[in-house]
Amino acid sequence: MFLYDSDVLIDFLRGAEPAASHLREDLLRGRVCVSAMTVFELRAGARSARQQQAVETLLAAIQVVPIDSAVAWRAGDVFRDLKATGQEVGAADCLIGATCLAHDALLVTRNRRHFERMPGVKLSRLAAL
């Protein structure tokens, strides 16, 4: 399963490649999910009615993985461990990374810098582009 981060979904909504092609392909194969945190990020960033509708339509086609206690537990550990080594990242990215860990999903993101710091988080092919 591929867990898509908000940066790639925003690229898709803008029609930017290679995100648009990769997401279309993965959607057709039923391999796409997002963290509930990504839903929050997309909804919070959609300013116009047109953007809100585009986000709603996109998210209706994607499985949303909830932030349950297992994800929260792992996110707390990731956040604490990164902070202790001076490599702190935001809570939102910790929750997204922990969602990948808890559900053995490959993360599709352009934000390699944050997620490479998280032991065990696997980045998908699109992350290398």
Secondary structure, 3 states (H helix, E strand, C coil): CEEECHHHHHHHHHCCCCHHHHHHHHHHCCCEEEEHHHHHHHHHHCCCHHHHHHHHHHHHCCEEECCCHHHHHHHHHHHHHHHHCCCCCCHHHHHHHHHHHHHCCEEECCCHHHHCCCCCCEECHHHHC
